[in-house]
Amino acid sequence: MTDVMTPAVAAPEDRPARTGSRWRAFAASDWGRTFALVFAWHAALTAVAVLFQGSLPVGEGYPVEVLGPDATLLSHTYRWDAENFHNITMGGYGNEATPWVHAFYPFFPFCLWLVQTVTFGKLGFLGVGIVVNGLASWFAATALLKIARHFTTGERAAWLTVAAFLTAPTAFFMHAYYSEAVFCALGFWAFLFALRRQWVWMGLLLIPLTATRITAALFVGLCFLEFFRSKDWKPRGLLSWHLLWFPAAGLGVVAYAVVLKVVDGDALAMFHAYDTVTTWGYHQADPNIFGTVYRELVASWDALASGRPTNWQVLSHLLPTVGLIVLLASSVYAFVALRKDGIPLAAFGLASFVMFTLNSNVVSVHRYLLPCLVIYVVMVLAAQRRPALWPVLHGWLYLSTLVQSAIFLLFVSGNWAG
């Protein structure tokens, strides 16, 4: 009897040990460490917002009719375009009173709706937003950590790449009720799967990516070039059924177009939405990107020369222009340092530069630069190859953290932040 009972008595004592071991293993893993880092980052942003939001002057981006006059723990995440994503989550695209919401792609609102449904509506919409963005930013940071190891050496470099990402001037948009975190998570993991030659997983992520933002085309191109690189740049290597994943990636945006055709009668309403808002009139397609860049350089110089540039000058001209210069330099260095292996990253950066300047302006481009992982990988790679640049890298991280903090406070107060 004793022998029979002994396993039954010992098993409960063993289980906690095994559970503890699993938790220790998780805590020591990439997933566990990035979770701790990203959680601390979100907590820090929340603490800053709670500390300062009561004393900041409220700007037009604060939707009092939705949030009420009193700030709450997460109300700082809901500013400007957050209201459009919320409206889509609650009512879809069929509201004739808000035709401009068609400019906002559906996958992020779908994620919000899914979490709200799974939680049976018990979690408020702000809570749903922080859950979605918390998970997505965790996934994005983990993917970037693993991507960095393909191009840099040593754990220090890999983690500094993640640090460069989280301290980017507009990284706080992954904390806000915006689609940045979901977009970065899908794009980074798609590229990571391409680096691992796991084409099916890559393709399955590219489809929802194109239903998240129009700039998903850049990641489709990045993954295609990585696919081509895996074939040693030989055209006959493209004779693989995996090549079909790249045109299939467009199914996400095609599905969105079908939805718009059904509910609005216009399959291209995502583009025509810009004509419904007078304040978006500055968006005009212009293939003369050199003219656009020249105008922005002049505007940026004027902002600096004035001695006291306005918020609009800094956030819609100066900061985006500096970001584009960094993107261009990073793209060139990726090719110089990595040669053929750097072609996908270099082309991704150059294509991003072109796409972001095709609209005759660079307003909000500093936010669009956030998913451009070539910047983070290359700045760490450059420091590794030239040790004299380590102080420069650390100085950049410190400066970008200060810039992010300043822009975040503008965002929290409802002022223009991009």
C-alpha positions in Angstrom: 0.0 0.0 0.0 2.8 2.4 0.9 4.6 1.8 -2.5 1.4 2.4 -4.4 0.7 5.6 -2.5 4.2 7.0 -2.7 4.0 8.3 -6.3 0.7 10.0 -5.7 2.1 11.8 -2.7 5.4 12.8 -4.4 3.8 14.0 -7.6 2.3 17.2 -6.1 5.7 18.0 -4.6 7.4 17.6 -7.9 5.0 19.7 -9.9 5.9 23.0 -8.3 9.5 22.4 -8.9 8.9 21.6 -12.6 6.7 24.7 -12.8 9.4 26.8 -11.2 11.9 25.5 -13.6 9.7 26.4 -16.5 9.2 29.9 -15.2 13.0 30.3 -14.7 13.6 29.0 -18.2 11.1 31.5 -19.6 12.6 34.4 -17.6 16.0 33.6 -19.0 14.8 33.2 -22.6 14.6 35.9 -25.2 10.8 36.0 -24.8 11.1 36.4 -21.0 13.7 39.1 -21.1 12.0 41.1 -23.9 8.7 40.8 -22.0 10.4 42.4 -18.9 12.0 45.1 -21.0 8.8 46.0 -22.9 6.6 45.9 -19.8 9.0 48.2 -18.0 9.0 50.5 -21.1 5.2 50.7 -21.2 5.1 51.2 -17.4 7.6 54.1 -17.7 5.5 55.8 -20.4 2.4 55.3 -18.3 4.1 56.8 -15.2 5.3 59.8 -17.1 1.8 60.4 -18.5 0.1 60.1 -15.2 2.7 62.4 -13.6 2.5 65.2 -16.1 -0.9 65.0 -17.9 -2.7 67.0 -15.2 -0.4 70.0 -15.5 -0.2 70.1 -19.3 -2.3 72.5 -21.4 -4.9 70.5 -23.4 -4.7 70.7 -27.2 -7.2 69.9 -29.9 -6.1 66.2 -30.1 -7.7 65.5 -26.8 -11.2 64.1 -27.4 -13.1 65.3 -24.4 -16.4 64.0 -25.7 -15.0 60.5 -25.6 -12.7 60.5 -22.5 -14.5 63.1 -20.4 -12.7 65.9 -18.6 -10.9 63.8 -16.0 -7.8 61.8 -16.9 -7.5 58.1 -16.2 -4.7 55.6 -16.0 -4.8 54.9 -19.8 -6.6 57.9 -21.2 -3.3 59.4 -22.4 -3.1 56.6 -25.0 -6.2 58.0 -26.8 -5.3 61.0 -28.9 -5.8 62.2 -32.5 -6.2 59.2 -34.9 -7.0 56.9 -32.0 -10.6 58.0 -32.3 -10.7 56.8 -35.9 -9.5 53.4 -35.0 -12.0 53.3 -32.1 -14.9 54.3 -34.4 -14.0 51.5 -36.9 -13.9 49.0 -34.0 -17.3 50.1 -32.8 -19.1 50.7 -36.1 -17.0 49.5 -39.0 -16.7 51.6 -42.2 -20.4 52.2 -43.0 -20.8 55.5 -41.2 -21.4 58.2 -43.9 -20.6 60.9 -41.3 -17.0 59.8 -41.1 -15.8 58.9 -44.6 -12.2 59.7 -43.7 -11.9 56.5 -41.5 -11.5 54.6 -44.8 -7.9 55.8 -44.8 -7.3 53.6 -41.7 -6.7 50.0 -42.6 -8.8 47.3 -40.7 -6.4 44.8 -39.2 -5.5 46.8 -36.1 -9.2 47.5 -35.4 -9.9 43.8 -36.0 -7.4 42.9 -33.3 -9.1 45.3 -30.9 -12.5 43.8 -31.7 -11.1 40.3 -31.2 -9.6 41.0 -27.8 -12.8 42.8 -26.7 -14.9 39.8 -27.9 -12.6 37.3 -26.2 -12.9 39.2 -22.9 -16.7 39.3 -23.3 -16.6 43.1 -23.3 -15.5 43.3 -19.7 -12.3 45.1 -20.6 -12.7 48.8 -21.5 -11.6 50.0 -24.9 -8.5 51.6 -23.5 -7.6 48.4 -21.7 -8.1 46.5 -24.9 -5.8 48.9 -26.7 -3.0 48.5 -24.2 -3.3 44.7 -24.2 -3.1 44.5 -28.0 -0.2 47.0 -28.2 1.6 45.5 -25.3 1.6 42.1 -26.8 2.4 43.4 -30.3 5.3 45.5 -29.1 6.6 42.5 -27.1 6.5 40.4 -30.3 8.1 43.2 -32.3 11.0 43.6 -29.8 11.6 39.8 -29.7 11.7 39.5 -33.5 14.1 42.5 -33.8 16.4 40.9 -31.2 16.6 37.7 -33.3 16.9 39.7 -36.5 19.9 41.6 -35.1 21.7 38.4 -34.4 21.8 37.7 -38.1 23.7 40.9 -38.8 25.7 41.6 -35.6 27.8 39.6 -33.2 27.4 39.3 -29.5 24.4 39.7 -27.2 25.3 43.3 -26.4 24.8 44.3 -30.0 21.5 42.5 -30.3 20.1 44.1 -27.2 21.3 47.5 -28.2 19.4 47.1 -31.5 16.2 46.6 -29.4 17.2 49.6 -27.3 17.6 51.7 -30.4 14.1 50.7 -31.5 12.4 51.4 -28.1 14.1 54.7 -27.7 13.3 55.9 -31.3 11.6 59.4 -31.2 8.2 58.0 -32.2 8.4 54.6 -30.5 5.7 55.7 -28.0 3.1 55.3 -30.7 3.4 51.6 -30.0 2.0 52.5 -26.5 -0.8 54.7 -27.9 -4.1 53.6 -29.5 -2.4 53.4 -32.9 -1.5 50.6 -35.3 2.3 51.0 -35.1 2.9 48.1 -32.7 0.8 45.6 -34.7 2.5 46.7 -37.9 6.0 46.3 -36.5 5.2 42.9 -35.0 3.9 41.5 -38.3 6.6 43.1 -40.4 9.5 42.1 -38.2 8.3 38.6 -37.8 7.7 38.2 -41.5 11.3 39.3 -42.2 12.6 37.0 -39.4 10.9 34.1 -41.0 12.4 35.1 -44.4 15.8 35.1 -42.8 15.1 31.6 -41.4 13.8 30.5 -44.8 10.4 29.7 -43.3 8.5 31.0 -46.3 5.0 29.7 -45.3 5.0 31.5 -42.0 6.4 34.6 -43.7 3.7 34.6 -46.3 0.9 34.1 -43.7 2.1 37.2 -41.9 2.5 39.3 -45.0 -1.3 38.9 -45.8 -2.6 40.7 -42.6 0.3 43.1 -42.9 -1.1 44.5 -46.1 -4.4 45.0 -44.3 -2.7 47.1 -41.7 -1.0 49.9 -43.6 -0.2 50.7 -47.2 3.5 50.8 -46.4 3.3 47.0 -46.0 4.5 47.0 -49.6 7.9 47.8 -48.3 8.1 44.7 -46.2 6.8 42.6 -49.0 9.7 43.9 -51.1 12.1 43.3 -48.3 11.0 39.7 -47.9 11.1 39.1 -51.6 14.7 40.3 -51.8 15.6 38.1 -48.9 14.0 35.2 -50.8 16.0 36.1 -53.9 19.2 36.3 -51.8 18.5 32.8 -50.5 18.7 31.7 -54.1 22.1 33.3 -54.4 20.6 36.0 -56.7 20.1 33.4 -59.5 16.9 34.0 -61.5 16.2 30.3 -62.0 16.1 30.0 -58.2 12.9 31.9 -58.3 11.2 28.9 -59.9 9.7 27.8 -56.6 6.1 27.7 -55.5 7.1 29.8 -52.5 7.4 32.7 -54.8 3.6 32.7 -54.9 3.5 34.0 -51.3 4.5 37.5 -52.6 1.5 38.2 -54.8 -0.6 36.4 -52.2 0.4 39.0 -49.7 -1.9 41.4 -51.5 -4.9 39.4 -50.4 -5.0 41.6 -47.2 -5.5 44.8 -49.0 -7.7 43.2 -51.6 -10.0 41.9 -48.9 -10.2 45.5 -47.5 -11.0 46.8 -51.0 -13.9 44.2 -51.2 -15.2 45.3 -47.8 -15.1 49.0 -48.9 -16.9 48.1 -52.2 -19.7 46.4 -50.2 -20.2 49.0 -47.5 -19.4 52.2 -49.5 -19.5 51.3 -53.1 -15.9 52.4 -53.6 -13.2 49.8 -53.6 -10.5 52.5 -53.5 -12.1 54.5 -50.7 -8.9 54.1 -48.7 -7.2 56.5 -51.1 -10.2 58.8 -51.8 -10.7 59.3 -48.1 -8.0 62.0 -48.2 -10.2 64.2 -50.4 -12.9 64.2 -47.6 -10.8 66.2 -45.1 -9.7 69.7 -46.0 -6.8 69.6 -43.5 -5.3 66.7 -45.4 -5.1 68.8 -48.5 -1.3 68.9 -48.3 -1.2 65.3 -49.4 -0.5 65.6 -53.1 1.2 62.8 -55.1 4.4 64.2 -56.6 7.1 62.0 -58.2 9.6 64.8 -58.0 11.1 63.5 -54.7 14.2 65.7 -55.2 12.0 68.8 -55.2 10.3 67.6 -52.0 13.5 66.9 -50.3 15.0 70.2 -51.3 11.9 72.1 -50.0 12.1 70.2 -46.7 15.8 70.9 -46.3 15.1 74.6 -46.8 12.2 74.5 -44.3 14.4 72.7 -41.8 17.1 75.2 -42.1 14.7 78.0 -41.7 13.4 76.3 -38.5 16.9 76.1 -37.1 17.8 79.6 -38.2 14.8 81.1 -36.5 16.2 80.2 -33.1 12.7 79.5 -31.8 11.0 77.0 -34.3 7.3 76.2 -33.8 6.1 72.7 -32.9 4.9 72.4 -36.5 8.3 73.3 -37.9 10.1 70.8 -35.7 7.6 67.9 -36.0 6.5 68.3 -39.6 9.8 69.4 -41.2 12.9 69.3 -39.1 12.5 65.9 -37.3 11.2 64.0 -40.4 14.1 65.4 -42.5 16.7 64.4 -40.0 15.1 60.9 -39.9 15.2 60.6 -43.7 18.9 61.6 -43.7 19.5 58.9 -41.1 17.5 56.4 -43.1 19.4 57.2 -46.3 22.8 56.9 -44.6 21.8 53.6 -42.9 20.7 52.2 -46.2 24.0 53.1 -48.0 26.0 51.7 -45.1 24.1 48.4 -45.1 25.3 47.8 -48.7 28.8 49.0 -48.0 29.3 46.9 -44.9 27.4 43.8 -45.9 27.7 43.8 -49.7 25.4 41.3 -51.3 24.0 40.2 -48.0 23.0 43.8 -47.2 21.1 44.4 -50.5 17.6 43.5 -49.0 18.1 45.9 -46.0 19.6 48.6 -48.2 16.9 48.4 -50.9 14.2 48.4 -48.1 15.6 51.6 -46.7 16.0 53.3 -50.1 12.5 52.3 -51.1 11.1 53.6 -47.8 12.9 56.9 -48.5 11.2 57.2 -51.9 7.8 56.1 -50.7 7.8 58.5 -47.8 8.6 61.5 -50.0 6.2 60.8 -52.9 3.4 62.7 -51.2 5.0 66.2 -51.7 5.6 66.5 -48.0 7.2 64.7 -45.0 4.5 65.4 -42.4 4.4 62.4 -40.0 7.4 60.7 -41.7 9.2 60.5 -38.4 6.4 58.2 -37.3 6.5 56.2 -40.5 10.2 55.6 -40.0 9.6 53.6 -36.8 9.3 50.2 -38.6 12.4 50.9 -40.7 14.6 48.3 -38.9 17.6 49.0 -41.1 18.2 52.1 -39.0 18.5 50.1 -35.7 20.5 47.2 -37.2 23.0 49.4 -39.1 23.7 51.9 -36.3 24.8 49.0 -34.0 26.6 47.2 -36.8 28.6 50.4 -37.5 29.6 50.7 -33.9 30.7 47.1 -33.8 32.9 47.6 -36.9 34.3 50.9 -35.7 34.7 50.8 -31.9 35.2 54.6 -31.9 31.5 54.9 -32.7 30.3 53.3 -29.5 30.2 56.6 -27.6 28.3 58.1 -30.6 25.8 55.3 -30.5 25.2 55.7 -26.8 24.9 59.4 -27.2 22.3 58.9 -30.0 20.3 56.6 -27.7 20.3 59.2 -25.0 19.4 62.0 -27.3 16.6 60.0 -29.0 15.2 59.1 -25.6 15.0 62.8 -24.7 13.3 63.6 -28.0 10.8 60.7 -27.5 10.0 62.0 -24.0 9.4 65.5 -25.3 7.2 64.4 -28.2 5.3 62.0 -26.0 4.4 64.8 -23.6 3.1 66.8 -26.6 1.0 63.8 -27.6 -0.3 63.3 -24.0 -1.4 66.9 -23.9 -3.3 66.6 -27.2 -0.8 68.7 -29.2 0.5 67.7 -32.6 3.1 65.0 -32.4 3.0 63.4 -35.8 
